[in-house]
Amino acid sequence: MRHADIMRLPPAARIGARSHAGRLRLLAETLLLWQERARQRQDLARLDERMLRDIGISRTEVARECAKPFWRP
């Protein structure tokens, strides 16, 4: 199955349509995305009030974002 055809499938069906190597690559990409998302949330939590004001985010919004599990966008 061609890449363009796979991308037209619903996300859950894409995994089954990929080769073994493709599934491993997807898994690796997903793990890296989750790791990056967790790191970004940790960085956000470390910002002080002045920095948050500069980017227009409240401490409440930071708390809400940081409370999300790493797999949730």
Backbone atoms as SQL, in Angstrom:
CREATE TABLE atoms (id INTEGER PRIMARY KEY, chain TEXT, resi INTEGER, resn TEXT, atom TEXT, x REAL, y REAL, z REAL);
INSERT INTO atoms VALUES
  (1, 'A', 1, 'MET', 'N', 0.847, -1.174, 0.000),
  (2, 'A', 1, 'MET', 'CA', 0.000, 0.000, 0.000),
  (3, 'A', 1, 'MET', 'C', 0.897, 1.244, 0.000),
  (4, 'A', 2, 'ARG', 'N', 0.580, 2.195, -0.836),
  (5, 'A', 2, 'ARG', 'CA', 1.362, 3.432, -0.934),
  (6, 'A', 2, 'ARG', 'C', 1.099, 4.338, 0.269),
  (7, 'A', 3, 'HIS', 'N', 2.077, 5.195, 0.583),
  (8, 'A', 3, 'HIS', 'CA', 1.966, 6.118, 1.713),
  (9, 'A', 3, 'HIS', 'C', 0.716, 7.000, 1.583),
  (10, 'A', 4, 'ALA', 'N', 0.462, 7.525, 0.392),
  (11, 'A', 4, 'ALA', 'CA', -0.698, 8.400, 0.183),
  (12, 'A', 4, 'ALA', 'C', -1.998, 7.661, 0.486),
  (13, 'A', 5, 'ASP', 'N', -2.049, 6.381, 0.140),
  (14, 'A', 5, 'ASP', 'CA', -3.249, 5.590, 0.421),
  (15, 'A', 5, 'ASP', 'C', -3.415, 5.353, 1.922),
  (16, 'A', 6, 'ILE', 'N', -2.299, 5.085, 2.597),
  (17, 'A', 6, 'ILE', 'CA', -2.346, 4.864, 4.043),
  (18, 'A', 6, 'ILE', 'C', -2.844, 6.114, 4.758),
  (19, 'A', 7, 'MET', 'N', -2.402, 7.281, 4.323),
  (20, 'A', 7, 'MET', 'CA', -2.770, 8.526, 4.995),
  (21, 'A', 7, 'MET', 'C', -4.258, 8.845, 4.847),
  (22, 'A', 8, 'ARG', 'N', -4.932, 8.237, 3.890),
  (23, 'A', 8, 'ARG', 'CA', -6.376, 8.449, 3.727),
  (24, 'A', 8, 'ARG', 'C', -7.191, 7.600, 4.705),
  (25, 'A', 9, 'LEU', 'N', -6.544, 6.604, 5.303),
  (26, 'A', 9, 'LEU', 'CA', -7.230, 5.722, 6.245),
  (27, 'A', 9, 'LEU', 'C', -7.423, 6.416, 7.584),
  (28, 'A', 10, 'PRO', 'N', -8.417, 5.980, 8.362),
  (29, 'A', 10, 'PRO', 'CA', -8.546, 6.507, 9.728),
  (30, 'A', 10, 'PRO', 'C', -7.295, 6.139, 10.533),
  (31, 'A', 11, 'PRO', 'N', -6.931, 6.937, 11.536),
  (32, 'A', 11, 'PRO', 'CA', -5.686, 6.701, 12.274),
  (33, 'A', 11, 'PRO', 'C', -5.529, 5.269, 12.788),
  (34, 'A', 12, 'ALA', 'N', -6.567, 4.690, 13.349),
  (35, 'A', 12, 'ALA', 'CA', -6.451, 3.339, 13.898),
  (36, 'A', 12, 'ALA', 'C', -6.140, 2.322, 12.799),
  (37, 'A', 13, 'ALA', 'N', -6.647, 2.527, 11.607),
  (38, 'A', 13, 'ALA', 'CA', -6.422, 1.589, 10.509),
  (39, 'A', 13, 'ALA', 'C', -5.041, 1.758, 9.895),
  (40, 'A', 14, 'ARG', 'N', -4.429, 2.913, 10.093),
  (41, 'A', 14, 'ARG', 'CA', -3.107, 3.165, 9.501),
  (42, 'A', 14, 'ARG', 'C', -2.063, 2.195, 10.041),
  (43, 'A', 15, 'ILE', 'N', -2.145, 1.892, 11.326),
  (44, 'A', 15, 'ILE', 'CA', -1.134, 1.029, 11.931),
  (45, 'A', 15, 'ILE', 'C', -1.142, -0.341, 11.274),
  (46, 'A', 16, 'GLY', 'N', -2.334, -0.919, 11.062),
  (47, 'A', 16, 'GLY', 'CA', -2.428, -2.234, 10.449),
  (48, 'A', 16, 'GLY', 'C', -2.000, -2.248, 9.005),
  (49, 'A', 17, 'ALA', 'N', -2.060, -1.119, 8.336),
  (50, 'A', 17, 'ALA', 'CA', -1.729, -1.055, 6.914),
  (51, 'A', 17, 'ALA', 'C', -0.235, -0.867, 6.677),
  (52, 'A', 18, 'ARG', 'N', 0.515, -0.622, 7.725),
  (53, 'A', 18, 'ARG', 'CA', 1.944, -0.369, 7.584),
  (54, 'A', 18, 'ARG', 'C', 2.747, -1.664, 7.687),
  (55, 'A', 19, 'SER', 'N', 3.934, -1.617, 7.146),
  (56, 'A', 19, 'SER', 'CA', 4.864, -2.729, 7.286),
  (57, 'A', 19, 'SER', 'C', 5.367, -2.765, 8.728),
  (58, 'A', 20, 'HIS', 'N', 6.056, -3.828, 9.055),
  (59, 'A', 20, 'HIS', 'CA', 6.630, -3.942, 10.409),
  (60, 'A', 20, 'HIS', 'C', 7.556, -2.760, 10.692),
  (61, 'A', 21, 'ALA', 'N', 8.416, -2.427, 9.743),
  (62, 'A', 21, 'ALA', 'CA', 9.333, -1.293, 9.910),
  (63, 'A', 21, 'ALA', 'C', 8.562, 0.016, 10.053),
  (64, 'A', 22, 'GLY', 'N', 7.482, 0.137, 9.289),
  (65, 'A', 22, 'GLY', 'CA', 6.664, 1.343, 9.373),
  (66, 'A', 22, 'GLY', 'C', 6.004, 1.486, 10.732),
  (67, 'A', 23, 'ARG', 'N', 5.555, 0.355, 11.293),
  (68, 'A', 23, 'ARG', 'CA', 4.946, 0.396, 12.619),
  (69, 'A', 23, 'ARG', 'C', 5.975, 0.748, 13.686),
  (70, 'A', 24, 'LEU', 'N', 7.182, 0.224, 13.544),
  (71, 'A', 24, 'LEU', 'CA', 8.236, 0.573, 14.498),
  (72, 'A', 24, 'LEU', 'C', 8.591, 2.055, 14.413),
  (73, 'A', 25, 'ARG', 'N', 8.646, 2.568, 13.194),
  (74, 'A', 25, 'ARG', 'CA', 8.939, 3.996, 13.003),
  (75, 'A', 25, 'ARG', 'C', 7.831, 4.849, 13.630),
  (76, 'A', 26, 'LEU', 'N', 6.576, 4.446, 13.425),
  (77, 'A', 26, 'LEU', 'CA', 5.448, 5.171, 14.011),
  (78, 'A', 26, 'LEU', 'C', 5.535, 5.149, 15.534),
  (79, 'A', 27, 'LEU', 'N', 5.881, 4.001, 16.097),
  (80, 'A', 27, 'LEU', 'CA', 6.025, 3.886, 17.544),
  (81, 'A', 27, 'LEU', 'C', 7.138, 4.806, 18.038),
  (82, 'A', 28, 'ALA', 'N', 8.275, 4.794, 17.374),
  (83, 'A', 28, 'ALA', 'CA', 9.394, 5.652, 17.769),
  (84, 'A', 28, 'ALA', 'C', 9.008, 7.126, 17.682),
  (85, 'A', 29, 'GLU', 'N', 8.334, 7.518, 16.615),
  (86, 'A', 29, 'GLU', 'CA', 7.904, 8.908, 16.454),
  (87, 'A', 29, 'GLU', 'C', 6.928, 9.300, 17.558),
  (88, 'A', 30, 'THR', 'N', 6.036, 8.400, 17.905),
  (89, 'A', 30, 'THR', 'CA', 5.057, 8.674, 18.961),
  (90, 'A', 30, 'THR', 'C', 5.752, 8.837, 20.305),
  (91, 'A', 31, 'LEU', 'N', 6.697, 7.965, 20.611),
  (92, 'A', 31, 'LEU', 'CA', 7.425, 8.064, 21.874),
  (93, 'A', 31, 'LEU', 'C', 8.220, 9.360, 21.959),
  (94, 'A', 32, 'LEU', 'N', 8.846, 9.747, 20.855),
  (95, 'A', 32, 'LEU', 'CA', 9.586, 11.016, 20.839),
  (96, 'A', 32, 'LEU', 'C', 8.646, 12.211, 21.019),
  (97, 'A', 33, 'LEU', 'N', 7.485, 12.154, 20.398),
  (98, 'A', 33, 'LEU', 'CA', 6.500, 13.220, 20.557),
  (99, 'A', 33, 'LEU', 'C', 6.058, 13.327, 22.013),
  (100, 'A', 34, 'TRP', 'N', 5.767, 12.201, 22.636),
  (101, 'A', 34, 'TRP', 'CA', 5.350, 12.213, 24.040),
  (102, 'A', 34, 'TRP', 'C', 6.450, 12.761, 24.936),
  (103, 'A', 35, 'GLN', 'N', 7.686, 12.375, 24.666),
  (104, 'A', 35, 'GLN', 'CA', 8.807, 12.860, 25.461),
  (105, 'A', 35, 'GLN', 'C', 8.954, 14.380, 25.315),
  (106, 'A', 36, 'GLU', 'N', 8.843, 14.864, 24.094),
  (107, 'A', 36, 'GLU', 'CA', 8.952, 16.307, 23.838),
  (108, 'A', 36, 'GLU', 'C', 7.805, 17.065, 24.506),
  (109, 'A', 37, 'ARG', 'N', 6.613, 16.522, 24.433),
  (110, 'A', 37, 'ARG', 'CA', 5.452, 17.168, 25.053),
  (111, 'A', 37, 'ARG', 'C', 5.648, 17.271, 26.566),
  (112, 'A', 38, 'ALA', 'N', 6.137, 16.209, 27.189),
  (113, 'A', 38, 'ALA', 'CA', 6.386, 16.224, 28.639),
  (114, 'A', 38, 'ALA', 'C', 7.455, 17.262, 28.978),
  (115, 'A', 39, 'ARG', 'N', 8.509, 17.330, 28.178),
  (116, 'A', 39, 'ARG', 'CA', 9.579, 18.310, 28.421),
  (117, 'A', 39, 'ARG', 'C', 9.055, 19.737, 28.313),
  (118, 'A', 40, 'GLN', 'N', 8.238, 19.991, 27.299),
  (119, 'A', 40, 'GLN', 'CA', 7.689, 21.335, 27.119),
  (120, 'A', 40, 'GLN', 'C', 6.812, 21.737, 28.299),
  (121, 'A', 41, 'ARG', 'N', 6.047, 20.791, 28.816),
  (122, 'A', 41, 'ARG', 'CA', 5.196, 21.103, 29.969),
  (123, 'A', 41, 'ARG', 'C', 6.035, 21.370, 31.207),
  (124, 'A', 42, 'GLN', 'N', 7.128, 20.640, 31.372),
  (125, 'A', 42, 'GLN', 'CA', 8.032, 20.907, 32.495),
  (126, 'A', 42, 'GLN', 'C', 8.649, 22.296, 32.363),
  (127, 'A', 43, 'ASP', 'N', 9.058, 22.652, 31.162),
  (128, 'A', 43, 'ASP', 'CA', 9.621, 23.989, 30.924),
  (129, 'A', 43, 'ASP', 'C', 8.589, 25.069, 31.214),
  (130, 'A', 44, 'LEU', 'N', 7.367, 24.862, 30.798),
  (131, 'A', 44, 'LEU', 'CA', 6.299, 25.826, 31.034),
  (132, 'A', 44, 'LEU', 'C', 6.077, 26.014, 32.529),
  (133, 'A', 45, 'ALA', 'N', 6.115, 24.924, 33.281),
  (134, 'A', 45, 'ALA', 'CA', 5.899, 25.001, 34.729),
  (135, 'A', 45, 'ALA', 'C', 6.999, 25.796, 35.431),
  (136, 'A', 46, 'ARG', 'N', 8.178, 25.864, 34.841),
  (137, 'A', 46, 'ARG', 'CA', 9.305, 26.572, 35.460),
  (138, 'A', 46, 'ARG', 'C', 9.322, 28.080, 35.162),
  (139, 'A', 47, 'LEU', 'N', 8.453, 28.542, 34.285),
  (140, 'A', 47, 'LEU', 'CA', 8.449, 29.975, 33.960),
  (141, 'A', 47, 'LEU', 'C', 7.954, 30.793, 35.149),
  (142, 'A', 48, 'ASP', 'N', 8.569, 31.961, 35.356),
  (143, 'A', 48, 'ASP', 'CA', 8.109, 32.829, 36.438),
  (144, 'A', 48, 'ASP', 'C', 6.965, 33.714, 35.943),
  (145, 'A', 49, 'GLU', 'N', 6.387, 34.468, 36.862),
  (146, 'A', 49, 'GLU', 'CA', 5.202, 35.289, 36.547),
  (147, 'A', 49, 'GLU', 'C', 5.476, 36.298, 35.437),
  (148, 'A', 50, 'ARG', 'N', 6.660, 36.899, 35.451),
  (149, 'A', 50, 'ARG', 'CA', 7.000, 37.881, 34.411),
  (150, 'A', 50, 'ARG', 'C', 7.025, 37.229, 33.041),
  (151, 'A', 51, 'MET', 'N', 7.646, 36.074, 32.953),
  (152, 'A', 51, 'MET', 'CA', 7.717, 35.368, 31.671),
  (153, 'A', 51, 'MET', 'C', 6.322, 34.951, 31.194),
  (154, 'A', 52, 'LEU', 'N', 5.496, 34.497, 32.124),
  (155, 'A', 52, 'LEU', 'CA', 4.129, 34.111, 31.743),
  (156, 'A', 52, 'LEU', 'C', 3.345, 35.320, 31.228),
  (157, 'A', 53, 'ARG', 'N', 3.519, 36.462, 31.891),
  (158, 'A', 53, 'ARG', 'CA', 2.855, 37.691, 31.436),
  (159, 'A', 53, 'ARG', 'C', 3.311, 38.051, 30.027),
  (160, 'A', 54, 'ASP', 'N', 4.618, 37.888, 29.764),
  (161, 'A', 54, 'ASP', 'CA', 5.176, 38.212, 28.447),
  (162, 'A', 54, 'ASP', 'C', 4.534, 37.380, 27.328),
  (163, 'A', 55, 'ILE', 'N', 4.221, 36.137, 27.628),
  (164, 'A', 55, 'ILE', 'CA', 3.631, 35.284, 26.586),
  (165, 'A', 55, 'ILE', 'C', 2.103, 35.198, 26.694),
  (166, 'A', 56, 'GLY', 'N', 1.541, 35.899, 27.679),
  (167, 'A', 56, 'GLY', 'CA', 0.087, 35.993, 27.783),
  (168, 'A', 56, 'GLY', 'C', -0.603, 34.752, 28.323),
  (169, 'A', 57, 'ILE', 'N', 0.054, 34.066, 29.247),
  (170, 'A', 57, 'ILE', 'CA', -0.529, 32.854, 29.836),
  (171, 'A', 57, 'ILE', 'C', -0.606, 33.034, 31.349),
  (172, 'A', 58, 'SER', 'N', -1.717, 32.639, 31.929),
  (173, 'A', 58, 'SER', 'CA', -1.883, 32.746, 33.377),
  (174, 'A', 58, 'SER', 'C', -1.354, 31.498, 34.070),
  (175, 'A', 59, 'ARG', 'N', -1.118, 31.607, 35.362),
  (176, 'A', 59, 'ARG', 'CA', -0.664, 30.464, 36.152),
  (177, 'A', 59, 'ARG', 'C', -1.731, 29.359, 36.139),
  (178, 'A', 60, 'THR', 'N', -2.998, 29.745, 36.082),
  (179, 'A', 60, 'THR', 'CA', -4.093, 28.763, 36.008),
  (180, 'A', 60, 'THR', 'C', -4.017, 27.967, 34.705),
  (181, 'A', 61, 'GLU', 'N', -3.745, 28.651, 33.605),
  (182, 'A', 61, 'GLU', 'CA', -3.608, 27.962, 32.317),
  (183, 'A', 61, 'GLU', 'C', -2.409, 27.017, 32.319),
  (184, 'A', 62, 'VAL', 'N', -1.331, 27.445, 32.975),
  (185, 'A', 62, 'VAL', 'CA', -0.144, 26.595, 33.090),
  (186, 'A', 62, 'VAL', 'C', -0.498, 25.331, 33.883),
  (187, 'A', 63, 'ALA', 'N', -1.184, 25.512, 34.996),
  (188, 'A', 63, 'ALA', 'CA', -1.562, 24.362, 35.823),
  (189, 'A', 63, 'ALA', 'C', -2.448, 23.398, 35.046),
  (190, 'A', 64, 'ARG', 'N', -3.378, 23.935, 34.277),
  (191, 'A', 64, 'ARG', 'CA', -4.275, 23.096, 33.477),
  (192, 'A', 64, 'ARG', 'C', -3.485, 22.313, 32.424),
  (193, 'A', 65, 'GLU', 'N', -2.558, 22.985, 31.762),
  (194, 'A', 65, 'GLU', 'CA', -1.745, 22.322, 30.737),
  (195, 'A', 65, 'GLU', 'C', -0.835, 21.261, 31.351),
  (196, 'A', 66, 'CYS', 'N', -0.220, 21.584, 32.467),
  (197, 'A', 66, 'CYS', 'CA', 0.724, 20.658, 33.097),
  (198, 'A', 66, 'CYS', 'C', 0.028, 19.462, 33.749),
  (199, 'A', 67, 'ALA', 'N', -1.263, 19.578, 34.004),
  (200, 'A', 67, 'ALA', 'CA', -2.010, 18.466, 34.596),
  (201, 'A', 67, 'ALA', 'C', -2.372, 17.400, 33.558),
  (202, 'A', 68, 'LYS', 'N', -2.240, 17.736, 32.285),
  (203, 'A', 68, 'LYS', 'CA', -2.571, 16.769, 31.237),
  (204, 'A', 68, 'LYS', 'C', -1.541, 15.644, 31.200),
  (205, 'A', 69, 'PRO', 'N', -1.981, 14.427, 30.909),
  (206, 'A', 69, 'PRO', 'CA', -1.011, 13.353, 30.721),
  (207, 'A', 69, 'PRO', 'C', -0.190, 13.584, 29.452),
  (208, 'A', 70, 'PHE', 'N', 0.992, 13.009, 29.391),
  (209, 'A', 70, 'PHE', 'CA', 1.902, 13.276, 28.267),
  (210, 'A', 70, 'PHE', 'C', 1.332, 12.869, 26.916),
  (211, 'A', 71, 'TRP', 'N', 0.411, 11.942, 26.896),
  (212, 'A', 71, 'TRP', 'CA', -0.123, 11.495, 25.611),
  (213, 'A', 71, 'TRP', 'C', -1.244, 12.388, 25.091),
  (214, 'A', 72, 'ARG', 'N', -1.744, 13.305, 25.908),
  (215, 'A', 72, 'ARG', 'CA', -2.825, 14.184, 25.488),
  (216, 'A', 72, 'ARG', 'C', -2.275, 15.492, 24.947),
  (217, 'A', 73, 'PRO', 'N', -2.678, 15.873, 23.739),
  (218, 'A', 73, 'PRO', 'CA', -2.208, 17.156, 23.179),
  (219, 'A', 73, 'PRO', 'C', -2.753, 18.355, 23.933);
